[in-house]
Amino acid sequence: QVQLVESGGGLVQAGDSLRLSCAASGRTTSTYNIGWFRQAPGKEREFVAAISRSTISTIYADSVKGRFTISRDNAKNTAYLQMNSLKPEDTAVYYCAADLNSRWSRASSQAEYDYWGQGTQVTVST
């Protein structure tokens, strides 16, 4: 069992930055990959970024590459999503998720993830 709690969302202006946190409890954090996903109003949930359990590997959606950075601190059981140069189209509920199988080849697939947080709202105004 893994429990995930996101925080750090809010209302910002275009061009601003935010850092989301994903606090994990239960199974040792270093044993699974973590992903961030988002869902905008009226749209399906989509992949944003993922980081391997070892922290060595990361992957990003093209829409956020170069602006967002995923990281994790296994000692603190926390993952982060640093979001810079935010755009109105980044507005969404952001979710972190845990992949207990840690199959890196499937890290961008929602179906790969076993546990999800409740989400945190990010709103970017023009």
DSSP file with accessible surface (Angstrom, degrees, kcal/mol):
  #  RESIDUE AA STRUCTURE BP1 BP2  ACC     N-H-->O    O-->H-N    N-H-->O    O-->H-N    TCO  KAPPA ALPHA  PHI   PSI    X-CA   Y-CA   Z-CA
    1    1 A Q              0   0  150      0, 0.0    26,-1.9     0, 0.0     2,-0.4   0.000 360.0 360.0 360.0 138.4    0.0    0.0    0.0
    2    2 A V  E     -A   26   0A   5     24,-0.2     2,-0.5   112,-0.1    24,-0.2  -1.000 360.0-158.8-132.9 133.7    1.1    3.5   -0.9
    3    3 A Q  E     -A   25   0A  87     22,-2.5    22,-2.0    -2,-0.4     2,-0.4  -0.957  11.3-168.4-112.4 134.9   -0.5    6.8    0.1
    4    4 A L  E     -A   24   0A  11     -2,-0.5   114,-0.5   112,-0.4     2,-0.4  -0.975   7.2-174.2-126.0 134.9    0.3    9.8   -1.9
    5    5 A V  E     -A   23   0A  82     18,-2.1    18,-2.8    -2,-0.4     2,-0.2  -0.971  10.4-156.3-132.2 117.6   -0.6   13.4   -1.0
    6    6 A E  E     +A   22   0A   6     -2,-0.4     2,-0.3    16,-0.2    16,-0.2  -0.596  19.3 163.6 -88.7 153.2    0.1   16.3   -3.5
    7    7 A S  E     +A   21   0A  63     14,-2.0    14,-2.7    -2,-0.2   113,-0.1  -0.960  38.6  71.0-155.9 168.0    0.5   19.9   -2.4
    8    8 A G        +     0   0   35     -2,-0.3    11,-0.3     1,-0.3    14,-0.0   0.365  60.5 134.3 104.1  -4.5    1.8   23.2   -3.8
    9    9 A G        +     0   0   28     12,-0.1     2,-0.3     9,-0.1    -1,-0.3  -0.167  22.0 128.7 -71.1 171.6   -0.8   24.0   -6.3
   10   10 A G  E     -d  122   0B  29    111,-0.7   113,-2.8   110,-0.1     2,-0.5  -0.988  57.2 -59.2 169.5-170.6   -2.4   27.5   -6.7
   11   11 A L  E     +d  123   0B 127     -2,-0.3     2,-0.3   111,-0.2   113,-0.2  -0.908  56.4 159.8-104.9 122.1   -3.3   30.4   -8.9
   12   12 A V  E     -d  124   0B  21    111,-2.8   113,-3.0    -2,-0.5     2,-0.2  -0.865  36.7-106.8-134.5 169.8   -0.4   32.0  -10.7
   13   13 A Q  E >   -d  125   0B 123     -2,-0.3     3,-2.3   111,-0.2    73,-0.2  -0.624  50.3 -80.6 -95.6 158.4    0.1   34.3  -13.7
   14   14 A A  T 3  S+     0   0   47    111,-2.4    73,-0.2     1,-0.3    -1,-0.1  -0.291 119.3  28.4 -55.8 135.0    1.6   33.2  -17.0
   15   15 A G  T 3  S+     0   0   49     71,-3.1    70,-0.6     1,-0.3    -1,-0.3   0.194  96.6 116.9  95.8 -15.2    5.4   33.0  -16.8
   16   16 A D    <   -     0   0   68     -3,-2.3    70,-2.4    70,-0.2    -1,-0.3  -0.183  57.6-125.3 -77.4 177.1    5.4   32.3  -13.1
   17   17 A S        -     0   0   59     67,-0.2     2,-0.3    68,-0.2    67,-0.2  -0.883  21.3-178.1-124.6 154.9    6.7   29.2  -11.3
   18   18 A L  E     - B   0  83A  30     65,-2.3    65,-3.5    -2,-0.3     2,-0.5  -0.982  15.5-147.6-144.6 150.9    5.3   26.6   -8.9
   19   19 A R  E     - B   0  82A 130     -2,-0.3     2,-0.3   -11,-0.3    63,-0.2  -0.979  14.3-159.0-122.5 118.4    6.7   23.6   -7.2
   20   20 A L  E     - B   0  81A   0     61,-2.7    61,-2.3    -2,-0.5     2,-0.3  -0.711   6.1-155.0 -91.0 146.3    4.4   20.7   -6.5
   21   21 A S  E     -AB   7  80A  23    -14,-2.7   -14,-2.0    -2,-0.3     2,-0.4  -0.911   8.7-161.6-120.2 150.2    5.2   18.1   -3.9
   22   22 A a  E     -AB   6  79A   1     57,-2.6    57,-2.3    -2,-0.3     2,-0.5  -0.927  11.1-161.1-131.6 103.0    4.1   14.5   -3.6
   23   23 A A  E     -AB   5  78A  48    -18,-2.8   -18,-2.1    -2,-0.4     2,-0.3  -0.779  11.7-161.9 -89.7 126.4    4.5   13.1   -0.1
   24   24 A A  E     +A    4   0A  11     53,-3.2     2,-0.3    -2,-0.5   -20,-0.2  -0.811  13.1 174.7-111.3 148.2    4.5    9.3    0.0
   25   25 A S  E     +A    3   0A  60    -22,-2.0   -22,-2.5    -2,-0.3     2,-0.6  -0.952  49.0  39.8-143.7 163.6    3.9    6.9    2.9
   26   26 A G  E    S+A    2   0A  58     -2,-0.3   -24,-0.2   -24,-0.2     3,-0.1  -0.886 100.6  42.4 101.6-121.6    3.6    3.2    3.2
   27   27 A R  S    S-     0   0  105    -26,-1.9   -24,-0.1    -2,-0.6     5,-0.1  -0.258 105.0 -83.7 -63.0 145.1    6.0    1.2    1.0
   28   28 A T    >   -     0   0   90      1,-0.1     3,-1.9     2,-0.1    -1,-0.1  -0.234  37.1-136.3 -54.4 126.6    9.6    2.5    0.8
   29   29 A T  G >  S+     0   0    1      1,-0.3     3,-1.7    45,-0.3    -1,-0.1   0.826  97.5  65.5 -58.1 -36.5    9.7    5.2   -1.8
   30   30 A S  G 3  S+     0   0   57      1,-0.3    -1,-0.3    44,-0.2    -2,-0.1   0.522  90.2  68.7 -69.9  -0.1   12.9    4.0   -3.4
   31   31 A T  G <  S+     0   0   42     -3,-1.9     2,-0.3     2,-0.0    -1,-0.3   0.417  99.3  45.7 -99.3   1.8   11.3    0.8   -4.5
   32   32 A Y  S <  S-     0   0    0     -3,-1.7    68,-0.2    21,-0.1     2,-0.1  -0.992  76.9-112.9-146.1 153.4    9.0    2.4   -7.2
   33   33 A N  E     -E   99   0B   4     66,-1.4    66,-2.8    -2,-0.3     2,-0.4  -0.466  30.7-146.3 -74.7 153.9    8.8    4.8  -10.0
   34   34 A I  E     -EF  98  51B   0     17,-2.3    17,-2.8    64,-0.2     2,-0.3  -0.978  14.2-171.7-125.9 138.2    6.8    8.0   -9.6
   35   35 A G  E     -EF  97  50B   0     62,-2.4    62,-2.3    -2,-0.4     2,-0.4  -0.896  15.1-144.0-126.3 156.2    4.9    9.8  -12.3
   36   36 A W  E     +EF  96  49B   0     13,-3.5    12,-2.6    -2,-0.3    13,-1.8  -0.979  23.3 174.0-116.1 136.0    3.1   13.1  -12.6
   37   37 A F  E     -EF  95  47B   0     58,-3.0    58,-3.1    -2,-0.4     2,-0.3  -0.866  11.3-156.1-131.3 165.7   -0.1   13.4  -14.6
   38   38 A R  E     -EF  94  46B  11      8,-2.5     8,-3.3    -2,-0.3     2,-0.4  -0.990   6.9-157.6-145.5 154.2   -2.6   16.2  -15.2
   39   39 A Q  E     -E   93   0B  76     54,-2.3    54,-2.5    -2,-0.3     6,-0.2  -0.964  10.2-160.1-136.0 116.3   -6.2   16.6  -16.2
   40   40 A A    >   -     0   0   23      4,-0.4     3,-2.3    -2,-0.4    52,-0.2  -0.564  44.2 -76.0 -87.9 157.8   -7.6   19.8  -17.6
   41   41 A P  T 3  S+     0   0  110      0, 0.0    -1,-0.1     0, 0.0     3,-0.1  -0.273 118.3   5.2 -56.3 129.4  -11.3   20.6  -17.6
   42   42 A G  T 3  S+     0   0   92      1,-0.2     2,-0.3    -3,-0.1    -2,-0.0   0.524 114.5  99.4  76.5   5.3  -13.1   18.6  -20.3
   43   43 A K  S <  S-     0   0  146     -3,-2.3    -1,-0.2     1,-0.0     2,-0.1  -0.817  76.2-102.0-122.6 163.0  -10.0   16.7  -21.2
   44   44 A E        -     0   0  171     -2,-0.3    -4,-0.4     1,-0.1     2,-0.1  -0.439  48.0 -91.8 -77.4 156.4   -8.6   13.3  -20.5
   45   45 A R        -     0   0   67     -6,-0.2     2,-0.3    -2,-0.1    -6,-0.3  -0.456  51.0-164.7 -67.8 139.5   -5.8   12.9  -17.9
   46   46 A E  E     -F   38   0B  84     -8,-3.3    -8,-2.5    -2,-0.1     2,-0.1  -0.913  22.2 -99.3-131.4 156.6   -2.4   13.0  -19.6
   47   47 A F  E     +F   37   0B  29     -2,-0.3   -10,-0.2   -10,-0.2     3,-0.1  -0.438  35.3 168.8 -71.2 141.9    1.2   12.2  -18.7
   48   48 A V  E     -     0   0B   0    -12,-2.6    13,-2.6     1,-0.4     2,-0.3   0.697  58.3 -30.3-116.7 -55.4    3.5   15.0  -17.6
   49   49 A A  E     -FG  36  60B   0    -13,-1.8   -13,-3.5    11,-0.2    -1,-0.4  -0.987  47.5-159.4-163.3 159.3    6.7   13.5  -16.3
   50   50 A A  E     -FG  35  59B   0      9,-2.1     9,-1.9    -2,-0.3     2,-0.4  -0.987   2.8-159.7-145.8 154.7    8.2   10.4  -14.5
   51   51 A I  E     -FG  34  58B   5    -17,-2.8   -17,-2.3    -2,-0.3     7,-0.2  -0.997  24.3-118.2-136.7 137.9   11.2    9.6  -12.5
   52   52 A S    >   -     0   0    9      5,-2.6     3,-1.6    -2,-0.4   -20,-0.1  -0.282  29.1-109.4 -72.2 162.5   12.7    6.2  -11.9
   53   53 A R  T 3  S+     0   0  122      1,-0.3   -21,-0.1     2,-0.1    -1,-0.1   0.795 121.6  51.6 -63.2 -28.0   13.1    4.8   -8.4
   54   54 A S  T 3  S-     0   0   62    -23,-0.1    -1,-0.3     1,-0.0   -24,-0.1   0.558 107.2-128.4 -82.6  -9.0   16.8    5.2   -8.6
   55   55 A T  S <  S+     0   0   67     -3,-1.6    -2,-0.1     2,-0.2    17,-0.1   0.341  83.2 107.3  73.9  -0.7   16.4    8.9   -9.6
   56   56 A I  S    S+     0   0  139     -5,-0.1     2,-0.4     1,-0.1    -3,-0.0   0.888  70.1  52.4 -74.5 -38.5   18.7    8.3  -12.6
   57   57 A S        +     0   0   45      2,-0.0    -5,-2.6     0, 0.0     2,-0.3  -0.811  59.1 173.4-108.3 140.8   16.1    8.3  -15.3
   58   58 A T  E     -G   51   0B  64     -2,-0.4     2,-0.3    -7,-0.2    -7,-0.2  -0.958   7.6-169.2-136.1 157.8   13.5   10.9  -16.1
   59   59 A I  E     -G   50   0B  64     -9,-1.9    -9,-2.1    -2,-0.3     2,-0.3  -0.991   6.1-165.4-147.2 146.0   11.0   11.4  -19.0
   60   60 A Y  E     -G   49   0B  41     -2,-0.3   -11,-0.2   -11,-0.2     2,-0.2  -0.958  26.6-110.1-133.4 151.0    8.8   14.3  -20.0
   61   61 A A    >>  -     0   0   19    -13,-2.6     3,-1.6    -2,-0.3     4,-1.2  -0.497  37.1-118.0 -69.2 147.9    5.9   15.0  -22.2
   62   62 A D  T 34 S+     0   0  133      1,-0.3     3,-0.3     2,-0.2    -1,-0.1   0.844 111.3  64.1 -58.3 -32.6    6.9   17.2  -25.1
   63   63 A S  T 34 S+     0   0   59      1,-0.2    -1,-0.3     3,-0.0   -15,-0.1   0.693 114.2  29.9 -68.4 -18.6    4.5   19.9  -23.9
   64   64 A V  T X> S+     0   0    0     -3,-1.6     3,-2.4   -16,-0.2     4,-2.3   0.481  84.9 127.8-118.1  -5.4    6.5   20.5  -20.7
   65   65 A K  T 3< S+     0   0  120     -4,-1.2     4,-0.1    -3,-0.3   -16,-0.0  -0.270  80.6  15.7 -59.2 131.7   10.0   19.5  -21.8
   66   66 A G  T 34 S+     0   0   83      2,-0.5    -1,-0.3     1,-0.1     3,-0.1   0.253 125.9  58.9  88.6 -13.4   12.5   22.3  -20.9
   67   67 A R  T <4 S+     0   0   29     -3,-2.4    17,-2.0     1,-0.2     2,-0.3   0.693  98.6  53.3-113.6 -35.5   10.0   24.0  -18.5
   68   68 A F  E  <  -C   83   0A   3     -4,-2.3    -2,-0.5    15,-0.2     2,-0.4  -0.813  60.1-165.5-106.7 148.2    9.2   21.3  -15.9
   69   69 A T  E     -C   82   0A  72     13,-2.5    13,-3.1    -2,-0.3     2,-0.4  -0.991   5.7-156.2-134.3 125.7   11.7   19.3  -13.8
   70   70 A I  E     +C   81   0A   6     -2,-0.4     2,-0.3    11,-0.2    11,-0.2  -0.782  23.9 157.9 -98.4 142.0   10.8   16.2  -11.9
   71   71 A S  E     -C   80   0A  48      9,-1.9     9,-3.0    -2,-0.4     2,-0.3  -0.939  20.1-155.7-151.0 171.6   12.9   15.1   -8.9
   72   72 A R  E     -C   79   0A  22     -2,-0.3     2,-0.5     7,-0.3     7,-0.3  -0.992  13.0-153.2-153.4 151.3   12.6   13.0   -5.8
   73   73 A D  E > > -C   78   0A  54      5,-3.3     5,-1.9    -2,-0.3     3,-1.0  -0.903  10.7-172.3-124.9  98.0   14.2   12.8   -2.4
   74   74 A N  G > 5S+     0   0   42     -2,-0.5     3,-0.7     1,-0.3   -45,-0.3   0.804  84.2  61.6 -64.8 -27.9   13.8    9.2   -1.3
   75   75 A A  G 3 5S+     0   0   94      1,-0.2    -1,-0.3    -3,-0.1   -46,-0.0   0.818 113.1  37.1 -66.3 -27.8   15.1   10.1    2.2
   76   76 A K  G < 5S-     0   0  137     -3,-1.0    -1,-0.2     2,-0.2    -2,-0.2   0.350 106.8-127.4-102.2   1.8   12.2   12.4    2.6
   77   77 A N  T < 5 +     0   0   64     -3,-0.7   -53,-3.2    -4,-0.4     2,-0.4   0.879  69.0 125.2  54.4  41.2    9.7   10.1    0.7
   78   78 A T  E   < -BC  23  73A  20     -5,-1.9    -5,-3.3   -55,-0.2     2,-0.3  -0.992  45.9-162.2-137.0 139.6    8.8   13.0   -1.5
   79   79 A A  E     -BC  22  72A   0    -57,-2.3   -57,-2.6    -2,-0.4     2,-0.3  -0.849  15.1-156.6-114.3 157.1    8.7   13.7   -5.2
   80   80 A Y  E     -BC  21  71A  26     -9,-3.0    -9,-1.9    -2,-0.3     2,-0.4  -0.929  16.4-159.0-133.3 155.3    8.6   17.2   -6.7
   81   81 A L  E     -BC  20  70A   0    -61,-2.3   -61,-2.7    -2,-0.3     2,-0.6  -0.906  13.7-161.0-133.7 104.5    7.6   18.8  -10.0
   82   82 A Q  E     -BC  19  69A  59    -13,-3.1   -13,-2.5    -2,-0.4     2,-0.6  -0.782  10.2-166.1 -85.1 122.5    9.2   22.2  -10.5
   83   83 A M  E     +BC  18  68A   0    -65,-3.5   -65,-2.3    -2,-0.6     2,-0.3  -0.946  10.0 175.9-118.0 115.0    7.2   24.1  -13.1
   84   84 A N        +     0   0   57    -17,-2.0   -67,-0.2    -2,-0.6   -68,-0.1  -0.753  60.3  21.5-113.3 162.8    8.7   27.2  -14.7
   85   85 A S  S    S-     0   0   70    -70,-0.6    -1,-0.2    -2,-0.3   -68,-0.2   0.902  84.7-158.4  48.8  50.2    7.4   29.5  -17.4
   86   86 A L        -     0   0    2    -70,-2.4   -71,-3.1    -3,-0.2   -70,-0.2  -0.242   7.9-158.9 -64.6 146.4    3.9   28.4  -16.8
   87   87 A K    >   -     0   0   87    -73,-0.2     3,-2.4    -3,-0.1     4,-0.2  -0.861  32.0-110.0-120.8 157.2    1.3   28.9  -19.5
   88   88 A P  G >  S+     0   0   47      0, 0.0     3,-1.9     0, 0.0    36,-0.4   0.851 117.5  63.6 -55.7 -32.2   -2.5   29.1  -19.3
   89   89 A E  G 3  S+     0   0  127      1,-0.3   -49,-0.0    34,-0.1    -3,-0.0   0.562  88.7  69.3 -72.7  -5.6   -2.6   25.7  -21.1
   90   90 A D  G <  S+     0   0    0     -3,-2.4    -1,-0.3    34,-0.0     2,-0.2   0.512  70.4 121.7 -83.8  -6.4   -0.9   24.2  -18.0
   91   91 A T    <   +     0   0   31     -3,-1.9     2,-0.3    -4,-0.2    32,-0.2  -0.415  41.0 105.8 -59.7 125.2   -4.0   24.8  -16.0
   92   92 A A  E    S- H   0 122B   1     30,-2.1    30,-2.8    -2,-0.2     2,-0.5  -0.965  76.0 -80.5-179.4 170.2   -5.2   21.4  -14.7
   93   93 A V  E     -EH  39 121B  33    -54,-2.5   -54,-2.3    -2,-0.3     2,-0.5  -0.869  48.5-146.3 -89.4 127.9   -5.4   19.2  -11.6
   94   94 A Y  E     -EH  38 120B   0     26,-3.0    26,-2.0    -2,-0.5     2,-0.4  -0.856  16.1-171.4-103.6 132.9   -2.0   17.6  -11.1
   95   95 A Y  E     -E   37   0B  41    -58,-3.1   -58,-3.0    -2,-0.5     2,-0.3  -0.940  12.6-151.1-121.9 141.3   -1.7   14.1   -9.8
   96   96 A a  E     -E   36   0B   0     -2,-0.4    21,-2.3   -60,-0.2     2,-0.3  -0.809  20.1-171.4-104.8 155.0    1.3   12.0   -8.7
   97   97 A A  E     -EI  35 116B   0    -62,-2.3   -62,-2.4    -2,-0.3     2,-0.4  -0.984  17.9-132.1-146.3 153.8    1.2    8.3   -9.0
   98   98 A A  E     -EI  34 115B   0     17,-2.5    16,-2.6    -2,-0.3    17,-1.4  -0.922   7.5-158.9-114.3 131.4    3.3    5.3   -7.9
   99   99 A D  E >   -E   33   0B   0    -66,-2.8   -66,-1.4    -2,-0.4     3,-0.8  -0.880   7.7-176.0-108.7  98.6    4.3    2.4  -10.2
  100  100 A L  T 3  S+     0   0   30     -2,-0.7    -1,-0.1     1,-0.3    13,-0.1   0.797  83.9  54.4 -69.9 -26.2    5.1   -0.5   -8.0
  101  101 A N  T 3  S-     0   0   99     11,-0.4    -1,-0.3     2,-0.1     3,-0.1   0.712  91.8-153.1 -78.4 -21.2    6.2   -2.7  -10.9
  102  102 A S    <   +     0   0   17     -3,-0.8     2,-1.1     1,-0.2     3,-0.1   0.847  26.5 168.3  51.8  45.1    8.7    0.1  -12.0
  103  103 A R    >   -     0   0  121      1,-0.2     3,-2.0     9,-0.1    -1,-0.2  -0.755  18.7-164.8 -88.0 100.8    8.7   -0.9  -15.6
  104  104 A W  G >  S+     0   0   80     -2,-1.1     3,-1.8     1,-0.3     4,-0.2   0.813  81.6  65.9 -61.5 -31.9   10.4    2.1  -17.1
  105  105 A S  G 3  S+     0   0  114      1,-0.3    -1,-0.3     2,-0.1     3,-0.2   0.717 108.6  41.1 -63.4 -18.1    9.4    1.4  -20.6
  106  106 A R  G X  S+     0   0   98     -3,-2.0     3,-2.0     1,-0.1     6,-0.3   0.130  77.7 119.3-112.8  19.3    5.8    2.0  -19.6
  107  107 A A  T <  S+     0   0    1     -3,-1.8    -1,-0.1     1,-0.3    -2,-0.1   0.722  74.0  51.8 -63.8 -22.2    6.4    5.0  -17.4
  108  108 A S  T 3  S+     0   0   61     -4,-0.2     2,-0.5    -3,-0.2    -1,-0.3   0.442  89.6  97.6 -93.8   1.6    4.3    7.4  -19.5
  109  109 A S    X   -     0   0   37     -3,-2.0     3,-1.6     1,-0.1     4,-0.4  -0.794  63.3-151.9 -96.8 124.9    1.2    5.0  -19.4
  110  110 A Q  G >  S+     0   0   62     -2,-0.5     3,-1.6     1,-0.3    -1,-0.1   0.858  95.4  64.5 -58.7 -36.0   -1.4    5.7  -16.8
  111  111 A A  G 3  S+     0   0   83      1,-0.3    -1,-0.3    -3,-0.1    -5,-0.0   0.693  91.7  65.4 -63.7 -17.9   -2.3    2.1  -16.7
  112  112 A E  G <  S+     0   0    2     -3,-1.6   -11,-0.4    -6,-0.3     2,-0.3   0.726  85.0  89.5 -75.6 -21.1    1.1    1.3  -15.3
  113  113 A Y    <   -     0   0   13     -3,-1.6   -14,-0.3    -4,-0.4     3,-0.1  -0.596  51.1-172.3 -91.9 139.0    0.5    3.1  -12.0
  114  114 A D        +     0   0   72    -16,-2.6     2,-0.4    -2,-0.3   -15,-0.2   0.749  68.2  35.8 -98.2 -33.0   -1.0    1.5   -9.0
  115  115 A Y  E     -I   98   0B  63    -17,-1.4   -17,-2.5  -114,-0.1     2,-0.3  -0.983  62.8-168.9-131.2 144.4   -1.6    4.3   -6.6
  116  116 A W  E     -I   97   0B  72     -2,-0.4  -112,-0.4   -19,-0.2   -19,-0.2  -0.941  16.7-129.6-132.1 148.4   -2.7    7.9   -7.1
  117  117 A G        -     0   0   11    -21,-2.3  -112,-0.2    -2,-0.3     3,-0.1  -0.265  34.6-104.9 -82.6-178.8   -3.0   11.0   -5.0
  118  118 A Q        -     0   0  112   -114,-0.5  -113,-0.1     1,-0.2   -23,-0.1   0.610  62.0-118.5 -86.8 -12.5   -6.0   13.2   -4.7
  119  119 A G        -     0   0   12    -23,-0.1     2,-0.4     1,-0.1   -24,-0.2   0.087  14.2-121.9  95.9 155.1   -4.6   15.9   -7.0
  120  120 A T  E     - H   0  94B  21    -26,-2.0   -26,-3.0  -113,-0.1     2,-0.4  -1.000  26.1-120.1-136.3 136.0   -3.8   19.6   -6.6
  121  121 A Q  E     - H   0  93B  86     -2,-0.4  -111,-0.7   -28,-0.2     2,-0.5  -0.599  23.8-172.3 -82.2 131.5   -5.2   22.4   -8.7
  122  122 A V  E     -dH  10  92B   0    -30,-2.8   -30,-2.1    -2,-0.4     2,-0.5  -0.992   4.6-176.8-120.3 123.8   -2.9   24.5  -10.8
  123  123 A T  E     -d   11   0B  49   -113,-2.8  -111,-2.8    -2,-0.5     2,-0.6  -0.987   6.3-167.3-124.5 125.6   -4.5   27.5  -12.4
  124  124 A V  E     -d   12   0B   7     -2,-0.5  -111,-0.2   -36,-0.4     2,-0.2  -0.951   9.4-160.3-116.0 118.0   -2.4   29.8  -14.7
  125  125 A S  E      d   13   0B  43   -113,-3.0  -111,-2.4    -2,-0.6    -2,-0.0  -0.611 360.0 360.0 -96.3 158.9   -4.0   33.1  -15.7
  126  126 A T              0   0  147     -2,-0.2    -1,-0.1  -113,-0.2   -39,-0.0  -0.341 360.0 360.0 -81.9 360.0   -3.1   35.3  -18.6
